[in-house]
Amino acid sequence: MSEPWEWPESTWRGIVGRARAGRSLRPKAWPEGARCAVALSFDADHETIPLRDADESPMRISQGQYGARRAMPRIRALLQREAIPASFFYPAVSALLHPDEVRGVAEEGHEIGIHSWIHERNTVLPYEAERDLSFRASEVLAKLSGRTPVGMRTASWDFSINTLRIIREMGLLYDSSLMADDEPYELTDAGEPTGIVELPPEWIRDDAVYFNFVRFSDLRPYTPPSGVEEIFRAEFDGAWEEGGLFILTMHPHVTGHRSRMPVLARLITHMKQKGSCWFATHEQVARWCRNNA
């Protein structure tokens, strides 16, 4: 295979053109005149990351179980107290391991979104396997939650060259895996508008970047809760000043710990004190942007 510097222009343009940001879907206004939209999300991976890695270590699996056993009750209680809806993205295996949790989250008015089958890496899968796993995951979540999911977040934001094609085949409303903007945009495929809304996340707004639980051989620099709170607050303040969208990606087994939950609680207090915020699920934001851009 040739090296990138040897590629003809058609090759690198074709690569760049996959799943590219098209027209902006930033709406002219948010519902009820709100200045800023806030979409809180949780990737409920639970035990699936060690399972994906074929890691049978009870220690690693127990870290994931913590997310369901201890963290999720805290998170759900906080959202209920604050009367805030959120989006929960589940790997299907995680949902099958904790079906009552999925049912409860859905009954509380939160959104259930697709987050792979077993937190697999899409970029190493052939099209047929990725497609089969995505459709099967959607079926599992629909059966447990009582509603067919309309959005996807790929595991680890691992968006393959086939993912957009599969999203279109599934008829989904939105994706939340790509990072070409701060604000919602329409995905294009080789220059063709797809009608798919992209709700862009970012590693800067992901708790796992700062509060990650990793193997001892892969330790990352530790950021104290106060530092993470400062970063998240600054990101929200920037979105509020610009009248835009603030998406925060969290993981129950990370944010749900005793020292981390107060960070989220104080951030919510700050957002409410700032005022003029529309707290919504990813589905609600995507529908609003598609209809009001």
Backbone bond lengths (Angstrom), bond angles and torsions (degrees), N, CA, C in turn:
res aa  C-N    CA-C-N  psi(-1)  N-CA   C-N-CA  omega(-1)  CA-C   N-CA-C  phi
1 M - - - 1.463 - - 1.525 109.61 -
2 S 1.314 116.85 138.53 1.457 120.24 -178.36 1.521 111.45 -71.83
3 E 1.328 115.54 159.34 1.463 121.98 177.71 1.533 109.57 -81.29
4 P 1.349 117.21 156.85 1.471 119.01 -177.52 1.522 113.71 -54.38
5 W 1.342 117.20 -36.66 1.459 117.94 -178.04 1.531 112.88 -71.65
6 E 1.317 114.46 -9.34 1.466 119.39 177.93 1.536 112.55 -97.08
7 W 1.323 116.77 -6.93 1.448 119.88 -176.23 1.524 111.66 -67.26
8 P 1.320 118.22 143.03 1.466 120.53 170.30 1.528 109.52 -72.37
9 E 1.304 115.58 161.34 1.461 120.33 -177.49 1.526 112.02 -56.04
10 S 1.309 117.88 -37.80 1.463 120.61 -178.44 1.520 111.66 -61.34
11 T 1.341 117.05 -31.74 1.470 120.25 -179.16 1.508 111.18 -70.39
12 W 1.355 117.03 -52.64 1.467 116.69 -176.90 1.529 112.70 -71.85
13 R 1.317 117.50 -28.96 1.464 118.67 174.27 1.528 110.50 -67.46
14 G 1.320 117.19 -37.96 1.451 120.27 178.32 1.514 112.64 -64.75
15 I 1.331 116.21 -39.57 1.465 120.42 178.69 1.526 110.84 -65.67
16 V 1.330 115.93 -46.63 1.461 120.42 -179.07 1.527 111.41 -65.07
17 G 1.331 116.74 -28.74 1.454 120.70 -176.05 1.512 115.63 -77.27
18 R 1.310 118.32 -8.37 1.461 121.03 178.50 1.524 110.70 -72.40
19 A 1.311 116.92 132.67 1.466 121.77 173.97 1.522 111.31 45.45
20 R 1.324 116.00 54.31 1.462 121.71 -175.65 1.526 110.66 -97.21
21 A 1.316 115.70 155.59 1.455 120.97 178.08 1.518 110.07 -71.02
22 G 1.329 115.50 124.31 1.452 121.92 175.66 1.520 110.80 -100.46
23 R 1.320 116.07 -136.47 1.468 119.72 -175.84 1.529 110.86 -65.03
24 S 1.297 115.05 147.99 1.455 120.50 176.33 1.517 109.77 -68.66
25 L 1.319 115.65 138.71 1.460 121.72 175.01 1.524 111.10 -110.86
26 R 1.317 115.96 19.68 1.462 118.60 174.17 1.520 108.23 -63.54
27 P 1.326 117.35 122.97 1.461 119.39 -174.85 1.530 112.07 -73.23
28 K 1.319 114.58 160.06 1.463 119.52 177.61 1.525 110.65 -66.47
29 A 1.333 116.12 -29.94 1.463 121.41 178.20 1.514 108.60 -156.58
30 W 1.330 116.07 154.80 1.452 121.50 175.03 1.523 109.71 -91.53
31 P 1.331 119.34 162.58 1.468 120.91 -178.12 1.521 112.93 -54.78
32 E 1.317 114.98 142.05 1.468 123.96 175.87 1.519 112.29 55.81
33 G 1.332 116.22 28.80 1.458 120.37 175.67 1.510 115.02 72.97
34 A 1.330 117.80 17.11 1.469 120.33 179.01 1.526 110.16 -61.87
35 R 1.314 115.60 148.41 1.463 120.60 179.56 1.526 111.86 -83.58
36 C 1.345 116.53 -31.41 1.461 121.37 -172.87 1.525 109.78 -140.01
37 A 1.327 115.98 142.20 1.466 121.31 173.61 1.523 108.62 -101.21
38 V 1.320 116.72 135.45 1.470 122.57 -179.99 1.521 108.61 -120.86
39 A 1.325 116.24 121.05 1.462 121.56 -179.95 1.530 108.53 -122.38
40 L 1.316 116.45 101.87 1.458 121.79 178.38 1.527 108.89 -87.06
41 S 1.331 116.32 137.92 1.464 119.39 -178.84 1.516 110.69 -139.72
42 F 1.337 114.15 151.83 1.456 121.93 -179.46 1.526 108.67 -132.31
43 D 1.324 116.29 125.21 1.462 121.63 174.48 1.524 107.17 -92.53
44 A 1.326 115.47 102.22 1.466 121.42 -173.37 1.528 110.50 -84.70
45 D 1.328 115.64 69.07 1.467 121.46 -175.53 1.520 112.58 -69.05
46 H 1.325 116.43 -36.72 1.466 122.40 -178.15 1.541 111.31 47.65
47 E 1.320 118.99 -124.07 1.467 119.96 -172.82 1.533 114.41 -81.49
48 T 1.312 119.04 -1.45 1.462 119.71 -167.16 1.528 114.95 -72.97
49 I 1.315 118.91 -26.58 1.464 118.15 -177.72 1.533 111.48 -66.10
50 P 1.339 119.96 -49.76 1.470 117.29 175.08 1.532 112.14 -64.21
51 L 1.330 118.05 -34.88 1.464 119.47 178.00 1.526 110.75 -62.84
52 R 1.335 116.92 -41.79 1.463 120.25 177.99 1.520 111.26 -59.07
53 D 1.306 115.66 -38.81 1.462 120.91 -178.17 1.522 112.91 -83.62
54 A 1.332 116.51 7.68 1.466 121.79 -177.17 1.528 111.23 56.22
55 D 1.320 114.83 33.16 1.466 121.89 178.73 1.525 108.17 -94.68
56 E 1.313 116.54 109.80 1.463 121.15 -176.88 1.523 112.50 -92.94
57 S 1.310 117.00 12.23 1.455 120.95 -178.14 1.529 110.65 -63.97
58 P 1.321 118.25 121.27 1.464 119.98 176.52 1.533 112.52 -58.22
59 M 1.337 116.77 -30.57 1.461 118.71 178.89 1.526 110.93 -63.74
60 R 1.339 116.54 -48.99 1.458 120.60 -179.11 1.528 111.09 -64.22
61 I 1.307 116.44 -41.40 1.461 119.26 -179.78 1.519 110.51 -66.76
62 S 1.332 116.85 -34.57 1.457 119.61 179.94 1.525 112.05 -65.03
63 Q 1.343 116.77 -31.52 1.465 119.13 176.05 1.522 110.73 -61.34
64 G 1.328 116.26 -39.64 1.447 119.41 177.57 1.514 112.43 -70.20
65 Q 1.324 115.72 -38.03 1.465 119.03 178.55 1.523 111.16 -62.12
66 Y 1.325 116.09 -31.86 1.465 119.78 177.62 1.526 110.41 -56.39
67 G 1.351 115.92 -39.03 1.456 119.22 -179.06 1.512 112.60 -57.16
68 A 1.340 116.45 -40.65 1.462 120.27 -179.94 1.530 111.73 -82.42
69 R 1.327 116.58 -41.45 1.465 121.01 -171.79 1.522 113.23 -73.77
70 R 1.325 117.38 -43.53 1.453 121.13 -173.20 1.525 112.93 -112.84
71 A 1.351 115.97 -43.45 1.468 119.38 -171.54 1.527 113.35 -73.64
72 M 1.308 116.95 -44.60 1.461 118.78 -176.02 1.529 113.35 -60.66
73 P 1.324 120.16 -41.67 1.465 118.06 176.02 1.534 112.75 -59.23
74 R 1.318 117.61 -38.51 1.464 120.12 177.86 1.521 111.03 -65.01
75 I 1.330 115.88 -45.24 1.466 120.40 -178.14 1.523 110.76 -64.21
76 R 1.317 116.58 -46.84 1.463 119.41 -179.34 1.520 111.59 -63.73
77 A 1.321 116.90 -37.34 1.468 119.91 178.77 1.524 110.89 -65.79
78 L 1.327 117.52 -40.93 1.461 120.92 178.93 1.528 110.76 -63.96
79 L 1.308 117.17 -45.88 1.466 120.26 -179.99 1.528 111.08 -63.48
80 Q 1.333 116.18 -36.79 1.463 119.55 178.50 1.523 110.86 -66.89
81 R 1.334 116.65 -43.92 1.478 119.59 178.89 1.521 111.33 -60.94
82 E 1.328 115.87 -39.97 1.454 120.61 -176.53 1.528 112.97 -86.96
83 A 1.341 116.81 -4.44 1.468 122.30 -179.70 1.526 110.98 54.83
84 I 1.334 115.55 49.44 1.462 122.18 -178.11 1.524 109.30 -118.80
85 P 1.332 118.05 128.01 1.464 120.59 173.30 1.523 110.38 -81.93
86 A 1.308 116.78 152.92 1.461 121.29 179.39 1.519 109.27 -143.21
87 S 1.312 115.76 169.19 1.459 121.97 176.78 1.520 108.88 -110.91
88 F 1.328 115.95 129.97 1.459 122.38 179.33 1.524 108.10 -114.91
89 F 1.326 115.89 118.68 1.457 121.71 -179.43 1.527 108.58 -100.71
90 Y 1.331 115.62 120.07 1.459 121.60 -174.23 1.526 112.66 -114.23
91 P 1.337 118.60 129.20 1.459 118.75 159.49 1.528 107.84 -63.42
92 A 1.316 117.31 143.75 1.465 119.83 -176.91 1.528 112.08 -59.41
93 V 1.330 117.43 -39.13 1.458 120.27 -179.73 1.525 110.68 -64.43
94 S 1.306 117.02 -38.72 1.463 120.62 175.26 1.523 110.57 -60.45
95 A 1.336 116.44 -42.95 1.461 120.62 179.19 1.524 111.42 -65.38
96 L 1.328 117.22 -38.81 1.459 120.45 179.23 1.520 112.13 -68.54
97 L 1.329 116.35 -31.91 1.463 120.03 176.60 1.524 111.74 -72.77
98 H 1.322 117.26 -26.17 1.473 121.77 -175.49 1.534 110.52 -134.77
99 P 1.315 117.58 61.22 1.473 120.67 -175.19 1.523 113.81 -63.55
100 D 1.335 117.41 -37.85 1.463 119.31 -179.84 1.524 111.01 -64.79
101 E 1.319 116.36 -33.45 1.460 119.93 177.20 1.525 110.51 -63.01
102 V 1.324 116.83 -46.72 1.465 120.55 -179.35 1.526 110.23 -61.43
103 R 1.317 116.37 -45.24 1.464 119.53 179.12 1.526 111.00 -60.73
104 G 1.328 116.44 -42.81 1.454 120.42 -179.42 1.519 112.53 -65.16
105 V 1.318 116.28 -43.32 1.469 120.37 179.10 1.527 110.12 -60.83
106 A 1.330 116.78 -43.74 1.462 120.67 179.37 1.523 111.26 -65.22
107 E 1.316 116.62 -41.89 1.463 120.54 -179.91 1.524 112.02 -64.08
108 E 1.317 116.70 -27.09 1.465 120.86 179.18 1.530 112.43 -80.98
109 G 1.317 116.68 1.77 1.450 120.18 174.79 1.511 115.49 94.24
110 H 1.322 117.42 8.46 1.459 120.50 178.68 1.531 110.25 -88.51
111 E 1.307 115.06 160.39 1.461 121.09 179.69 1.532 110.58 -88.21
112 I 1.322 115.90 142.43 1.464 122.40 173.66 1.526 107.61 -109.65
113 G 1.331 116.80 121.22 1.452 121.61 -178.42 1.516 111.95 -119.46
114 I 1.322 116.02 162.81 1.472 123.16 -177.35 1.524 109.98 -79.74
115 H 1.329 116.01 135.45 1.465 121.38 179.39 1.528 109.87 -142.94
116 S 1.356 116.08 45.56 1.463 122.35 176.70 1.524 111.74 88.73
117 W 1.334 115.84 -178.13 1.459 122.49 174.01 1.523 110.43 -91.83
118 I 1.331 117.47 -56.64 1.465 121.29 -178.62 1.529 109.28 -136.12
119 H 1.335 115.41 37.68 1.460 123.03 -178.32 1.531 111.45 61.45
120 E 1.335 115.22 34.88 1.466 120.84 -179.13 1.530 111.21 -68.76
121 R 1.322 114.63 160.38 1.464 121.52 177.48 1.528 108.43 -92.35
122 N 1.322 116.15 108.73 1.462 120.10 -175.67 1.524 113.07 -61.45
123 T 1.322 116.95 -32.82 1.462 119.54 -173.56 1.525 113.59 -70.56
124 V 1.313 118.27 -9.21 1.476 120.04 176.23 1.526 111.23 -105.60
125 L 1.342 117.18 3.03 1.460 120.62 -177.13 1.524 111.23 -99.82
126 P 1.324 118.12 145.54 1.462 119.91 168.85 1.525 109.35 -70.28
127 Y 1.313 115.85 159.96 1.464 121.38 -178.28 1.527 112.00 -52.48
128 E 1.317 117.59 -47.06 1.462 121.07 -175.02 1.524 111.66 -60.18
129 A 1.336 116.64 -41.79 1.468 120.26 -179.34 1.518 111.13 -68.81
130 E 1.338 116.95 -45.13 1.469 119.77 -179.82 1.529 110.20 -61.58
131 R 1.321 116.36 -42.52 1.462 120.38 -179.58 1.528 110.86 -63.04
132 D 1.318 116.91 -47.28 1.458 120.90 -178.95 1.523 111.27 -60.74
133 L 1.317 116.84 -44.52 1.462 120.33 -179.27 1.527 111.27 -65.89
134 S 1.317 117.46 -38.23 1.466 120.75 -179.62 1.528 111.11 -65.88
135 F 1.329 117.00 -45.23 1.459 120.21 179.50 1.526 110.91 -66.58
136 R 1.325 116.92 -40.66 1.466 119.91 178.48 1.520 111.01 -64.26
137 A 1.316 117.04 -40.74 1.464 120.61 178.63 1.519 110.88 -61.35
138 S 1.322 116.36 -43.94 1.464 120.10 179.03 1.525 111.02 -60.61
139 E 1.317 117.14 -41.77 1.465 121.24 179.80 1.522 111.60 -62.39
140 V 1.324 116.75 -43.17 1.467 120.61 178.97 1.521 110.80 -61.40
141 L 1.331 116.75 -47.64 1.458 120.48 -177.80 1.522 111.39 -66.18
142 A 1.330 116.77 -37.35 1.464 119.87 177.96 1.528 110.80 -62.99
143 K 1.330 116.22 -43.18 1.460 120.46 -178.83 1.524 111.37 -64.55
144 L 1.328 116.98 -40.78 1.462 120.05 -176.55 1.526 112.69 -78.05
145 S 1.318 116.97 -38.26 1.463 120.38 -175.02 1.520 113.08 -90.85
146 G 1.339 116.64 -18.76 1.447 119.83 -178.34 1.511 114.14 86.25
147 R 1.337 116.94 8.29 1.457 120.40 -178.40 1.521 109.89 -152.12
148 T 1.320 116.67 134.58 1.459 120.53 -179.61 1.522 110.14 -68.71
149 P 1.329 118.60 127.81 1.469 120.76 179.27 1.527 111.20 -61.71
150 V 1.336 115.33 147.41 1.471 120.58 179.58 1.521 111.73 -114.41
151 G 1.331 117.14 -2.49 1.460 120.31 -177.38 1.508 112.55 -138.90
152 M 1.330 114.29 157.93 1.467 121.08 -179.08 1.520 109.82 -132.69
153 R 1.322 113.97 144.34 1.469 121.53 164.61 1.522 105.81 -128.67
154 T 1.313 117.50 115.97 1.459 119.49 -178.28 1.519 110.38 -66.16
155 A 1.323 116.74 146.99 1.461 121.29 179.29 1.521 109.74 -61.26
156 S 1.310 116.29 130.07 1.471 122.91 -177.56 1.529 111.62 57.52
157 W 1.348 116.62 20.48 1.474 121.57 -177.07 1.521 110.43 55.58
158 D 1.319 116.17 33.89 1.461 122.34 -178.24 1.528 108.07 -87.87
159 F 1.305 116.33 87.03 1.463 124.97 -173.18 1.522 107.83 -96.95
160 S 1.327 117.25 111.49 1.458 120.89 -174.44 1.530 111.15 -84.97
161 I 1.328 115.52 177.73 1.459 119.98 177.74 1.530 110.92 -70.58
162 N 1.328 117.76 -11.35 1.459 121.96 179.20 1.525 113.84 -104.86
163 T 1.340 117.59 -10.04 1.460 120.51 -171.26 1.522 112.50 -61.20
164 L 1.325 117.47 -45.34 1.458 119.28 -178.16 1.527 110.90 -62.78
165 R 1.318 117.24 -40.64 1.463 120.62 176.87 1.521 110.62 -57.72
166 I 1.324 116.96 -41.89 1.460 121.45 -179.32 1.527 110.97 -69.05
167 I 1.326 116.62 -41.33 1.464 120.25 177.12 1.525 110.35 -58.27
168 R 1.327 116.82 -41.75 1.468 120.39 179.05 1.524 110.57 -66.72
169 E 1.324 117.29 -40.23 1.462 120.15 178.78 1.525 111.75 -64.85
170 M 1.323 116.31 -31.04 1.462 120.54 179.37 1.526 112.12 -79.36
171 G 1.320 116.99 -13.72 1.458 120.31 -179.56 1.520 113.44 71.53
172 L 1.332 117.28 32.18 1.454 119.98 -177.86 1.525 111.66 -74.93
173 L 1.307 114.52 154.13 1.471 121.85 177.65 1.512 111.82 -77.67
174 Y 1.338 116.17 -41.33 1.462 119.10 -172.76 1.516 112.27 -149.15
175 D 1.330 113.44 164.75 1.459 123.56 169.90 1.521 107.13 -126.37
176 S 1.330 115.88 155.47 1.467 120.00 175.80 1.527 108.54 -141.11
177 S 1.349 115.16 66.19 1.461 121.04 -176.61 1.515 113.46 -134.42
178 L 1.315 118.39 -18.32 1.462 122.82 -171.83 1.527 110.94 -108.33
179 M 1.319 116.77 160.52 1.470 120.52 -162.17 1.528 114.01 -133.97
180 A 1.333 117.67 39.93 1.464 119.97 -174.60 1.525 113.94 -84.53
181 D 1.332 118.99 -3.32 1.463 121.10 -175.34 1.520 108.69 -158.55
182 D 1.322 115.14 169.52 1.463 120.16 169.85 1.519 110.67 -84.96
183 E 1.332 115.86 -27.62 1.456 122.47 -172.58 1.526 110.98 -109.91
184 P 1.327 117.28 161.87 1.465 120.55 179.05 1.523 112.01 -59.60
185 Y 1.344 114.69 147.76 1.455 119.47 176.84 1.524 109.34 -148.86
186 E 1.325 115.19 165.77 1.454 120.59 177.09 1.522 109.67 -89.37
187 L 1.317 116.29 133.29 1.459 120.36 176.47 1.523 110.13 -76.82
188 T 1.318 115.73 139.34 1.456 120.88 172.29 1.525 108.79 -114.85
189 D 1.315 115.35 153.17 1.460 122.31 179.50 1.524 107.39 -124.83
190 A 1.338 116.54 107.77 1.474 121.93 -176.15 1.522 110.28 54.70
191 G 1.329 115.54 39.88 1.457 121.37 177.54 1.516 114.61 86.91
192 E 1.327 117.76 -7.09 1.461 121.55 -178.58 1.529 110.64 -92.62
193 P 1.342 118.82 125.40 1.470 120.51 175.31 1.524 110.18 -60.57
194 T 1.320 116.47 137.25 1.465 120.31 -176.39 1.523 113.46 -105.65
195 G 1.324 117.35 -17.93 1.454 119.90 -173.61 1.516 113.46 82.11
196 I 1.332 117.49 -4.52 1.468 121.82 179.14 1.518 109.35 -82.25
197 V 1.315 116.09 129.17 1.463 121.84 177.05 1.520 109.05 -84.48
198 E 1.318 116.80 129.79 1.465 121.28 173.12 1.523 108.59 -102.45
199 L 1.331 115.68 123.64 1.468 122.02 174.29 1.518 106.43 -105.53
200 P 1.323 117.69 96.69 1.473 120.18 -167.03 1.526 114.15 -73.93
201 P 1.327 116.14 124.51 1.466 121.02 170.60 1.523 108.70 -86.48
202 E 1.311 116.98 -170.93 1.470 121.36 175.30 1.517 107.77 -165.62
203 W 1.335 116.66 145.44 1.463 120.24 177.99 1.523 111.44 -59.47
204 I 1.329 117.55 -31.35 1.468 120.67 179.31 1.527 110.83 -60.65
205 R 1.332 116.48 -29.82 1.462 121.69 -178.05 1.521 110.82 -107.66
206 D 1.323 116.00 41.24 1.461 123.04 -178.90 1.522 108.63 -130.57
207 D 1.332 116.38 122.24 1.461 119.50 -177.37 1.523 112.93 -61.87
208 A 1.336 117.96 -28.34 1.459 120.85 -176.22 1.524 112.60 -65.97
209 V 1.322 117.41 -23.37 1.467 120.43 179.03 1.527 110.46 -66.74
210 Y 1.312 116.71 -35.14 1.461 120.88 -173.84 1.527 113.31 -104.53
211 F 1.343 116.34 -33.84 1.451 121.88 -174.93 1.514 111.56 -111.61
212 N 1.308 118.61 35.02 1.454 119.77 -168.61 1.523 112.54 -77.42
213 F 1.341 114.16 142.29 1.454 121.55 172.43 1.523 106.93 -103.62
214 V 1.307 117.05 107.67 1.458 120.97 -173.45 1.527 109.54 -128.26
215 R 1.323 114.60 172.63 1.453 119.27 176.90 1.532 109.96 -63.21
216 F 1.304 116.28 149.97 1.459 119.80 -177.89 1.519 112.03 -60.51
217 S 1.339 117.17 -24.95 1.467 120.02 178.85 1.519 112.52 -79.61
218 D 1.340 117.21 -3.86 1.462 120.98 -175.83 1.523 110.40 -133.08
219 L 1.307 116.57 39.22 1.458 120.17 -178.22 1.525 111.37 -66.93
220 R 1.309 115.89 138.76 1.454 121.54 177.27 1.523 109.28 -106.01
221 P 1.334 117.39 159.79 1.460 118.94 176.59 1.525 110.41 -57.56
222 Y 1.298 116.39 137.07 1.460 121.54 -176.72 1.519 110.13 -86.80
223 T 1.318 116.38 130.21 1.455 122.22 174.14 1.515 107.82 -107.54
224 P 1.325 119.78 122.55 1.458 121.12 -178.49 1.517 111.11 -66.60
225 P 1.336 117.50 157.61 1.462 120.17 -179.60 1.522 113.74 -51.25
226 S 1.326 117.23 -38.26 1.469 119.22 -179.41 1.524 111.27 -63.82
227 G 1.325 117.38 -35.17 1.456 120.57 179.02 1.516 112.17 -70.17
228 V 1.339 116.36 -40.41 1.452 120.54 177.69 1.524 110.56 -65.02
229 E 1.324 115.62 -41.86 1.460 120.16 178.60 1.532 110.73 -60.21
230 E 1.299 116.98 -40.78 1.463 121.02 179.14 1.533 111.20 -62.95
231 I 1.337 116.61 -42.09 1.466 120.54 179.93 1.527 110.92 -66.44
232 F 1.329 117.00 -48.01 1.459 119.82 -179.14 1.527 111.01 -63.24
233 R 1.323 116.52 -40.20 1.459 119.21 179.84 1.530 111.05 -65.10
234 A 1.325 116.42 -40.55 1.463 119.79 178.91 1.526 111.41 -64.28
235 E 1.334 116.71 -39.01 1.457 120.12 177.25 1.525 110.85 -64.57
236 F 1.327 116.89 -43.11 1.461 119.06 177.04 1.520 111.23 -64.06
237 D 1.322 117.09 -46.51 1.464 119.92 -178.81 1.530 111.18 -57.98
238 G 1.328 116.48 -37.89 1.455 119.83 177.90 1.521 111.34 -65.04
239 A 1.336 116.63 -42.93 1.467 120.13 177.58 1.519 110.89 -63.45
240 W 1.312 116.68 -39.94 1.474 120.93 -179.46 1.528 110.93 -65.67
241 E 1.322 116.48 -43.73 1.458 120.00 179.41 1.526 111.60 -62.20
242 E 1.328 116.91 -36.47 1.464 121.16 -178.85 1.520 112.58 -86.90
243 G 1.320 117.63 -5.04 1.454 120.31 -178.64 1.517 112.61 69.57
244 G 1.332 116.75 35.49 1.462 120.93 -172.83 1.511 114.76 -112.10
245 L 1.331 114.43 -151.30 1.465 123.11 -176.43 1.517 110.60 -109.62
246 F 1.330 115.84 135.26 1.464 121.64 174.68 1.512 108.11 -116.82
247 I 1.334 116.67 113.37 1.466 122.92 175.27 1.518 108.59 -109.17
248 L 1.320 116.73 131.28 1.455 122.11 176.70 1.519 108.56 -121.40
249 T 1.326 116.95 126.31 1.461 122.86 178.83 1.522 109.83 -103.05
250 M 1.326 115.90 123.92 1.462 120.87 -178.87 1.526 110.02 -131.64
251 H 1.329 114.91 163.63 1.459 122.05 179.44 1.530 107.57 -127.99
252 P 1.326 118.41 129.24 1.466 119.61 -178.07 1.520 113.67 -53.22
253 H 1.347 118.37 -41.72 1.460 120.04 -176.54 1.524 112.30 -74.14
254 V 1.339 116.58 -1.94 1.464 121.05 177.31 1.531 109.74 -110.55
255 T 1.319 116.64 -64.20 1.467 120.83 -177.42 1.521 112.17 -68.82
256 G 1.332 117.98 -23.32 1.455 120.39 -174.24 1.508 116.68 -76.13
257 H 1.335 118.67 3.50 1.464 120.85 178.67 1.533 111.62 -79.95
258 R 1.313 115.73 161.34 1.468 121.58 -173.75 1.517 113.03 -57.93
259 S 1.323 116.65 -37.88 1.461 119.35 -177.63 1.524 112.74 -82.14
260 R 1.339 116.78 -14.69 1.462 120.80 -176.44 1.515 113.45 -98.01
261 M 1.318 117.81 -34.91 1.452 120.84 -178.39 1.535 112.95 -55.95
262 P 1.330 118.74 -39.82 1.479 117.74 177.68 1.526 113.54 -60.63
263 V 1.343 117.29 -27.67 1.465 119.89 176.92 1.520 109.57 -61.84
264 L 1.326 117.09 -48.14 1.460 121.00 179.26 1.525 110.74 -65.38
265 A 1.325 116.79 -42.10 1.466 119.60 -179.43 1.528 111.13 -61.50
266 R 1.326 117.03 -44.25 1.475 119.60 179.72 1.524 111.30 -68.42
267 L 1.331 116.70 -34.68 1.461 119.38 178.33 1.528 110.18 -64.42
268 I 1.320 117.40 -42.71 1.462 120.63 177.36 1.527 110.52 -61.90
269 T 1.327 116.75 -42.95 1.464 120.41 177.24 1.522 110.65 -59.17
270 H 1.330 116.42 -44.37 1.467 120.80 179.00 1.520 110.83 -60.77
271 M 1.327 117.88 -43.68 1.456 121.12 -178.86 1.522 111.11 -64.78
272 K 1.328 116.56 -40.70 1.460 119.36 179.46 1.526 111.32 -69.24
273 Q 1.326 116.62 -36.85 1.459 119.15 177.58 1.525 111.73 -67.90
274 K 1.316 116.15 -34.80 1.459 120.68 176.36 1.522 109.93 -62.72
275 G 1.330 115.50 -38.66 1.454 121.16 173.56 1.508 114.35 84.23
276 S 1.323 114.42 169.28 1.461 122.90 176.32 1.521 112.11 57.88
277 C 1.350 116.46 41.96 1.463 121.79 177.91 1.526 109.82 -112.10
278 W 1.310 115.41 137.87 1.459 122.21 173.36 1.520 107.42 -103.30
279 F 1.340 116.87 109.47 1.463 121.98 177.55 1.525 107.75 -87.96
280 A 1.323 116.25 122.89 1.458 119.97 -172.78 1.518 111.13 -146.88
281 T 1.327 115.56 161.14 1.456 120.70 171.94 1.529 109.17 -76.75
282 H 1.320 115.74 166.44 1.461 119.33 176.46 1.531 110.83 -62.27
283 E 1.323 116.36 -38.12 1.466 118.65 178.47 1.524 110.88 -61.69
284 Q 1.326 117.59 -45.09 1.454 120.58 -179.75 1.527 111.63 -61.99
285 V 1.331 116.47 -41.24 1.463 120.05 178.54 1.525 110.45 -65.00
286 A 1.336 116.86 -45.10 1.466 120.65 -178.18 1.523 111.12 -62.10
287 R 1.321 117.06 -44.07 1.470 119.51 -179.99 1.526 110.83 -64.95
288 W 1.314 116.86 -41.95 1.462 120.08 -179.90 1.525 110.51 -62.95
289 C 1.324 116.29 -45.04 1.464 119.69 -178.04 1.531 111.68 -66.36
290 R 1.318 116.65 -40.60 1.463 119.60 179.47 1.520 111.78 -63.48
291 N 1.327 116.96 -34.28 1.456 120.83 -175.92 1.521 114.49 -92.36
292 N 1.344 116.96 -12.33 1.463 119.01 -172.35 1.520 114.21 -129.79
293 A 1.316 117.76 10.16 1.481 119.69 179.87 1.531 110.62 -71.26
